[in-house]
Amino acid sequence: MRSFFSNLASRFRRDQRGATAVEYGIMVSLIAVVIIVAVTLLGGTLKETFNSTQCSIKGGVYTAATSGATPVAGSCSK
């Protein structure tokens, strides 16, 4: 009986699948946090870039409106 538990404990020490799964889980969560932070920080800038591109495709001139810390939509004029 003692050898059975000894062998079982030995196998659990050698088995690294659970540790690897935890490491991958931590890595995926850190990547998700980086993506969320990047989208949050660059969200306003990306919106302005897409609005400017849309205006240029329509043949207009995009004027970005800035009002301090409050984001204000720019205007597209032809």
Secondary structure as GFF3:
##gff-version 3
##sequence-region A 1 78
A	DSSP	alpha_helix	2	14	.	.	.	ID=ss1
A	DSSP	alpha_helix	17	58	.	.	.	ID=ss2
A	DSSP	beta_strand	61	63	.	.	.	ID=ss3
A	DSSP	beta_strand	66	67	.	.	.	ID=ss4
A	DSSP	beta_strand	70	71	.	.	.	ID=ss5
A	DSSP	beta_strand	75	77	.	.	.	ID=ss6
###
